[in-house]
Amino acid sequence: QAQVSHFLSYLGEVILEGLRPRPIVPMAGPPIWPIQQIQEIMATESWDGCESVFRILRRCVIAGEAKSLEAHVRDAEVTWTFLLDFSKRRRAYRRQVAECVSVLLECKPWERVFAANPQLQAKSRDVPEEVQVMLAQNDAMMTSFAPGMVKKLQEQAVTLELQRDQVHQSIAAFRMADKAVEEKLQEVAEDVQQMPFSNEVASPEEAVCRPSSSADLREGIEAVLDIDSKARFDNAAITAFAQLRRGCLRSVHSLDNFEREVQHAPVVLNFLIDFTKTNRIRLRQVCEVLNLLMGCPAWVSALEKSPMLMQRVQTELPEEVQLAFGLQHERLMTALPEKTRTKMTGEKAPAVRQAEQVAELMKSVRQSLFIKPDKRPGDAPDAAPPKAPAPEEAEEWRQASTPEGKVYFYNRRTRESRWELPPGAKLKGATPQPQPQAFAAGDKVEIYSNSKQVWCPGIIEKVSPGLVTVKFQLPDAKPDEWARKELPPTHATLRAAPGGAAAATANKER
């Protein structure tokens, strides 16, 4: 009785702690000006990676408050120098540079710094002519050019994307998109806050030191990769999805972040299908994540290389959810059966109408925040070029499974996923069997865990035509904790344990 009383008292404290209101700390917030990185670039003349620095600066300038611009006027000279040199070295970013210049010139202290600095005025005469034409639209910038040059520049036609009205519209769209992302990040914070016993809420000090957007996306994908069983899916899927969503939203300014993680596309996309099946109430959020992922051409290419993904969408999801997915990218929509697509006409299901709103909002977000050099707003991204297979790709196949325990395989190099290993393919880390094994219930076996990269001890529970059911223990499992898989007896990840009955039978036959 004393032990029970102590336990109930402890449990009450835990529940009260879980219910106690905690401050919600924004997961994004205003970015930190990259002055140190800018100074390093200007001092070393090393422009490798300058695009990522410019992306941060662009958000600081456009999405920041007026008082933030005024507070950083002490860094105006080096920032102006960086922008002018950047426009010369990275001409594809001319529209984004025009946005920054327009906003900075609206701040009088920044305008005065430029007008009073002969070196900055000289640099403005050294940028590409199309950028000079854009600068000549501004009264403060015109003082940098001789009267004859000003007349010549003003007589030249300004490309549509660099016209003053278009630049102002682009700035307004950026601010709206950035605000929408901030609101969704706050929604993630509140969502995590409501999860029982969640430790995801950061202190104000931790929030200031949040990892980079690429690290955040990587953290979310790793949370998905850690789900390798139904039990873990049941316990951790919602938290993993929240981390993945946060990482995608924080990476919306950088297409490079998504490209770096494309090797995990098969597992992540399969996870989104499984998550949607068990969490229909979060369909809107899933569509947001899917839309951002499909905004990266490399992820679209991974989808196209894996027919099993579209097969799962068509066979495991209701038609209205299929359409919701299809609305997030044209490749998803065109892959749906014509009978399903026809339901886009006439009265639409609530889930479809909601998905349309998500698609429209996220399209605006991507067009405003994704930086796509040499492309105009609204241009569709080009498909990733096909990559020639490498000889070692045969060794890059890995195993995963759905929450129902259905095994599938994916290749981290080609981003292909399929239900069966292709002919001649080898599972990474697995040793192929010299010949089929004759298993019986109770036989001791070993099964390869792709997540742990080790062979695990197991026992044959059931034998049926063409399949065996194996229960096995992962390295960190408790004595009474068993995982289970159903797979063919000839599968590359299954072998007889040394000294087991099946091994003895195989030796005798040999």
Stockholm file with secondary structure:
# STOCKHOLM 1.0

chainA/1-510         QAQVSHFLSYLGEVILEGLRPRPIVPMAGPPIWPIQQIQEIMATESWDGCESVFRILRRCVIAGEAKSLEAHVRDAEVTWTFLLDFSKRRRAYRRQVAECVSVLLECKPWERVFAANPQLQAKSRDVPEEVQVMLAQNDAMMTSFAPGMVKKLQEQAVTLELQRDQVHQSIAAFRMADKAVEEKLQEVAEDVQQMPFSNEVASPEEAVCRPSSSADLREGIEAVLDIDSKARFDNAAITAFAQLRRGCLRSVHSLDNFEREVQHAPVVLNFLIDFTKTNRIRLRQVCEVLNLLMGCPAWVSALEKSPMLMQRVQTELPEEVQLAFGLQHERLMTALPEKTRTKMTGEKAPAVRQAEQVAELMKSVRQSLFIKPDKRPGDAPDAAPPKAPAPEEAEEWRQASTPEGKVYFYNRRTRESRWELPPGAKLKGATPQPQPQAFAAGDKVEIYSNSKQVWCPGIIEKVSPGLVTVKFQLPDAKPDEWARKELPPTHATLRAAPGGAAAATANKER
#=GR chainA/1-510 SS CHHHHHHHHHHHHHHHHHHSCCCCCCSSCSCCCCHHHHHHHHHHTCCTTHHHHHHHHHHHHHHSCHHHHHHTGGGHHHHHHHHHHHHHHCGGGHHHHHHHHHHHHTSHHHHHHHHTCHHHHHHHTSSCHHHHHHHTTSHHHHTTSCHHHHHHHHHSCCCGGGSHHHHHHHHHHHHHHHHHHHHHHHHHHHHHHTSTTCCCCCCHHHHHTCCCHHHHHHHHHHHHHTCCSHHHHHHHHHHHHHHHHHHHHHTTTCHHHHHHTGGGHHHHHHHHHHHHHHCGGGHHHHHHHHHHHHTSHHHHHHHHTCHHHHHHHHHHSCHHHHHHHHTTCHHHHHTSCHHHHGGGSSSCCHHHHHHHHHHHHHHHHHHHHSCCTTCCTTCCCCCCCCCCCCGGGGGCEEEEECTTCCEEEEETTTCCEESSCCTTCCBTTCCCCSSCCCCCTTCEEEEEETTTTEEEEEEEEEEETTEEEEEECCTTCCTTCCEEEEECTTCTTEEECTTSHHHHHHHHHC
#=GC SS_cons         CHHHHHHHHHHHHHHHHHHSCCCCCCSSCSCCCCHHHHHHHHHHTCCTTHHHHHHHHHHHHHHSCHHHHHHTGGGHHHHHHHHHHHHHHCGGGHHHHHHHHHHHHTSHHHHHHHHTCHHHHHHHTSSCHHHHHHHTTSHHHHTTSCHHHHHHHHHSCCCGGGSHHHHHHHHHHHHHHHHHHHHHHHHHHHHHHTSTTCCCCCCHHHHHTCCCHHHHHHHHHHHHHTCCSHHHHHHHHHHHHHHHHHHHHHTTTCHHHHHHTGGGHHHHHHHHHHHHHHCGGGHHHHHHHHHHHHTSHHHHHHHHTCHHHHHHHHHHSCHHHHHHHHTTCHHHHHTSCHHHHGGGSSSCCHHHHHHHHHHHHHHHHHHHHSCCTTCCTTCCCCCCCCCCCCGGGGGCEEEEECTTCCEEEEETTTCCEESSCCTTCCBTTCCCCSSCCCCCTTCEEEEEETTTTEEEEEEEEEEETTEEEEEECCTTCCTTCCEEEEECTTCTTEEECTTSHHHHHHHHHC
//
